[in-house]
């Protein structure tokens, strides 16, 4: 395949924004590894039609150590000159039951934080370690949220996971800046998107989730992006020549 082949590793690719990004990344000259709890038959057909390389790893990211070890072992088997560039996209996340923290179950909280924060950190560590000697462009794109940058009642687990993602991205960007071939990192808020997560956020009663009306208004007012449009905007940001100059960004930010 040689140096015309670009590698993308994408989590949460079986639905929503992740699926839309996967579909748009399946292009000639691209190799895509999708890491999700389930596989998607449509992606396999699309890869064949586009002449792209696709591997789907069925992996529960709540078991983040296994996911990290799997990526570590796979990267160790790859020649350092196999790919023209390598990119990790941490997209997977879990919306815990929408309720005050006092009413949350320990299992639900642990799952949300493992998938939303622990897994991205472990996968990023495995990616950076496994590619540190690869003399090609390396990028880490973490899909964040506005809820990582402003608090919201009954959303403590999701807010905490995304705020943690924002800060660890900024910290690792500082670490990479002093390396011989530094990876470029960005934690990117993708805007409001019409996904299953948005359906969940419109569903609780106002007593349990005071902001439920806001999400209903976004839907009724046609203010939600389609997953396809959001994926296009996210991947356009990833392709920007200044990607990573600002390790904390929003797709709605104007180009510098």
C-alpha positions as CSV (number, residue, x, y, z in Angstrom):
1,X,0.0,0.0,0.0
2,X,2.9,2.4,0.7
3,X,2.9,6.0,1.5
4,X,-0.2,6.9,-0.4
5,X,-2.3,5.1,2.3
6,X,-3.7,7.1,5.2
7,X,-4.8,5.3,8.4
8,X,-7.7,6.4,10.5
9,X,-8.7,4.7,13.7
10,X,-12.3,5.7,14.8
11,X,-14.3,4.7,17.8
12,X,-18.1,4.6,18.0
13,X,-18.5,4.1,14.3
14,X,-21.7,2.0,14.3
15,X,-24.2,4.9,14.5
16,X,-24.8,8.6,14.6
17,X,-21.8,11.0,14.0
18,X,-19.4,8.1,14.1
19,X,-21.1,6.2,11.4
20,X,-21.4,9.3,9.2
21,X,-17.6,10.0,9.7
22,X,-16.8,6.4,8.8
23,X,-18.8,6.5,5.6
24,X,-17.1,9.8,4.6
25,X,-13.6,8.4,5.4
26,X,-14.1,5.3,3.2
27,X,-12.2,6.6,0.2
28,X,-9.5,5.2,-2.1
29,X,-6.1,5.5,-0.3
30,X,-7.7,5.3,3.1
31,X,-7.5,2.5,5.7
32,X,-10.1,2.7,8.4
33,X,-10.2,0.7,11.7
34,X,-13.6,1.1,13.4
35,X,-13.8,0.2,17.1
36,X,-17.4,-0.3,18.3
37,X,-19.5,-2.7,20.3
38,X,-21.1,-3.9,17.1
39,X,-20.1,-4.0,13.4
40,X,-22.0,-2.4,10.6
41,X,-22.7,-4.3,7.4
42,X,-23.3,-1.2,5.4
43,X,-19.7,0.0,6.1
44,X,-18.3,-3.2,4.7
45,X,-20.3,-2.7,1.4
46,X,-19.3,0.9,1.2
47,X,-15.6,0.1,1.7
48,X,-15.7,-2.4,-1.1
49,X,-17.5,0.0,-3.4
50,X,-15.0,2.8,-2.7
51,X,-11.8,0.7,-2.8
52,X,-11.0,1.5,0.8
53,X,-9.5,-0.8,3.4
54,X,-11.8,-1.4,6.4
55,X,-11.4,-3.4,9.6
56,X,-14.2,-3.5,12.2
57,X,-13.1,-4.4,15.7
58,X,-16.1,-5.5,17.9
59,X,-15.0,-4.1,21.2
60,X,-16.8,-2.7,24.3
61,X,-14.9,0.4,25.2
62,X,-16.0,0.1,28.8
63,X,-13.3,-2.6,28.8
64,X,-10.8,0.1,28.0
65,X,-7.6,-1.8,29.0
66,X,-8.4,-4.6,26.5
67,X,-9.2,-2.0,23.8
68,X,-5.9,-0.2,24.5
69,X,-3.9,-3.5,24.5
70,X,-5.5,-4.5,21.2
71,X,-4.4,-1.2,19.6
72,X,-0.9,-1.4,21.1
73,X,-0.4,-4.9,19.7
74,X,-1.7,-4.0,16.3
75,X,0.4,-0.9,15.9
76,X,3.5,-2.9,17.0
77,X,3.0,-5.2,14.0
78,X,2.9,-2.3,11.4
79,X,6.0,-1.2,9.6
80,X,6.8,2.5,10.4
81,X,6.7,3.4,6.7
82,X,3.4,1.7,5.9
83,X,1.2,4.8,6.1
84,X,1.4,8.3,4.8
85,X,-0.4,9.6,7.9
86,X,-2.1,8.2,11.0
87,X,-5.1,9.6,12.8
88,X,-7.0,8.6,15.9
89,X,-10.6,9.8,16.3
90,X,-12.0,9.3,19.8
91,X,-15.7,9.7,19.1
92,X,-17.5,7.1,21.3
93,X,-19.4,8.3,24.3
94,X,-22.2,7.3,26.6
95,X,-25.0,9.4,27.9
96,X,-25.8,8.0,31.4
97,X,-29.4,8.1,32.7
98,X,-30.4,11.8,32.8
99,X,-31.0,12.4,36.5
100,X,-29.4,14.2,39.4
101,X,-26.2,12.6,40.6
102,X,-27.8,11.6,43.8
103,X,-30.1,9.3,41.8
104,X,-27.5,7.7,39.6
105,X,-26.4,4.1,39.9
106,X,-22.7,3.3,40.5
107,X,-22.7,1.0,37.5
108,X,-24.2,3.7,35.2
109,X,-21.7,6.3,36.3
110,X,-18.7,4.0,35.9
111,X,-19.7,2.9,32.4
112,X,-20.2,6.5,31.3
113,X,-16.8,7.6,32.6
114,X,-15.0,4.5,31.3
115,X,-16.3,4.9,27.7
116,X,-16.3,8.7,27.7
117,X,-13.0,9.5,29.4
118,X,-10.9,6.4,30.4
119,X,-11.1,4.8,26.9
120,X,-10.0,7.9,25.0
121,X,-7.1,8.4,27.4
122,X,-5.9,4.8,27.1
123,X,-6.3,4.7,23.4
124,X,-4.5,8.0,22.9
125,X,-1.7,6.7,25.1
126,X,-1.4,3.5,23.0
127,X,-1.6,5.5,19.8
128,X,1.1,8.0,20.7
129,X,3.4,5.3,22.1
130,X,2.9,3.0,19.2
131,X,3.6,5.6,16.5
132,X,6.2,7.8,18.3
133,X,8.9,6.7,15.8
134,X,6.8,7.0,12.7
135,X,8.1,9.9,10.6
136,X,4.6,10.8,9.3
137,X,1.9,13.3,10.3
138,X,0.1,12.0,13.4
139,X,-3.2,13.5,14.7
140,X,-5.6,12.8,17.6
141,X,-9.1,14.2,17.2
142,X,-11.2,14.0,20.4
143,X,-14.9,14.6,19.9
144,X,-16.0,16.8,22.8
145,X,-19.2,18.7,23.5
146,X,-20.4,22.1,24.7
147,X,-21.4,20.3,27.9
148,X,-17.7,19.8,28.7
149,X,-17.4,23.6,28.7
150,X,-20.6,24.6,30.6
151,X,-22.3,22.7,33.4
152,X,-25.8,21.4,33.1
153,X,-28.0,19.9,35.8
154,X,-28.7,16.1,35.6
155,X,-25.7,15.7,33.2
156,X,-22.8,15.4,35.6
157,X,-21.3,12.2,34.2
158,X,-21.3,13.5,30.6
159,X,-20.1,17.0,31.5
160,X,-17.3,15.5,33.6
161,X,-16.2,13.1,30.8
162,X,-16.1,15.8,28.2
163,X,-14.4,18.4,30.5
164,X,-11.8,15.7,31.3
165,X,-11.3,15.1,27.6
166,X,-10.8,18.8,26.9
167,X,-8.2,19.1,29.6
168,X,-6.3,15.9,28.9
169,X,-6.1,16.9,25.2
170,X,-4.6,20.2,26.2
171,X,-2.1,18.6,28.6
172,X,-1.0,16.0,26.1
173,X,-0.6,18.7,23.4
174,X,1.9,20.4,25.7
175,X,3.8,17.1,26.1
176,X,3.9,16.5,22.4
177,X,5.1,20.0,21.5
178,X,8.6,19.1,22.6
179,X,8.9,15.9,20.7
180,X,10.9,15.3,17.4
181,X,7.7,14.5,15.4
182,X,4.9,15.9,17.6
183,X,1.4,14.6,17.3
184,X,-1.2,17.3,16.7
185,X,-4.2,17.1,19.1
186,X,-7.6,18.8,19.2
187,X,-10.7,18.3,21.4
188,X,-13.5,19.5,19.1
189,X,-17.1,20.3,19.9
190,X,-19.1,19.2,16.9
191,X,-22.3,21.3,17.4
192,X,-25.8,20.0,18.1
193,X,-26.6,16.9,16.0
194,X,-29.8,15.0,15.4
195,X,-28.8,11.7,16.9
196,X,-30.2,9.1,19.4
197,X,-28.5,11.1,22.2
198,X,-30.6,14.1,21.3
199,X,-33.7,11.9,21.5
200,X,-32.7,10.9,25.0
201,X,-32.2,14.5,26.0
202,X,-35.7,15.5,24.8
203,X,-37.4,12.6,26.7
204,X,-37.1,13.1,30.5
205,X,-39.7,15.1,32.5
206,X,-38.7,18.6,33.5
207,X,-38.6,17.7,37.1
208,X,-35.7,15.3,36.5
209,X,-34.0,17.4,33.7
210,X,-34.7,21.2,33.9
211,X,-33.2,21.9,30.5
212,X,-35.4,19.4,28.6
213,X,-37.4,22.2,27.0
214,X,-34.3,23.7,25.4
215,X,-33.6,20.4,23.5
216,X,-37.2,20.1,22.4
217,X,-37.0,23.7,21.0
218,X,-33.8,22.9,19.1
219,X,-35.5,20.0,17.5
220,X,-38.7,21.8,16.7
221,X,-36.9,24.8,15.4
222,X,-34.8,22.7,12.9
223,X,-31.6,23.7,14.6
224,X,-30.0,20.3,14.7
225,X,-27.4,19.3,12.1
226,X,-27.8,16.0,10.4
227,X,-25.0,13.5,11.3
228,X,-23.8,13.7,7.7
229,X,-23.5,17.5,7.8
230,X,-21.8,17.4,11.2
231,X,-19.3,14.7,10.0
232,X,-18.4,16.9,7.0
233,X,-17.7,19.8,9.3
234,X,-15.7,17.7,11.7
235,X,-13.6,16.1,9.0
236,X,-13.0,19.5,7.4
237,X,-11.6,20.8,10.7
238,X,-9.4,17.7,10.9
239,X,-8.0,18.5,7.4
240,X,-7.2,22.1,8.2
241,X,-3.5,22.9,7.9
242,X,-3.7,24.6,11.3
243,X,-5.3,21.5,13.0
244,X,-4.0,21.3,16.6
245,X,-2.8,24.9,16.8
246,X,-5.7,25.3,19.2
247,X,-6.1,22.1,21.1
248,X,-9.6,23.2,22.2
249,X,-12.0,24.1,19.4
250,X,-15.6,24.2,18.1
251,X,-16.7,23.5,14.5
252,X,-18.5,26.8,14.6
253,X,-15.2,28.7,15.2
254,X,-14.2,30.9,12.2
255,X,-10.9,29.8,10.6
256,X,-7.9,31.7,11.8
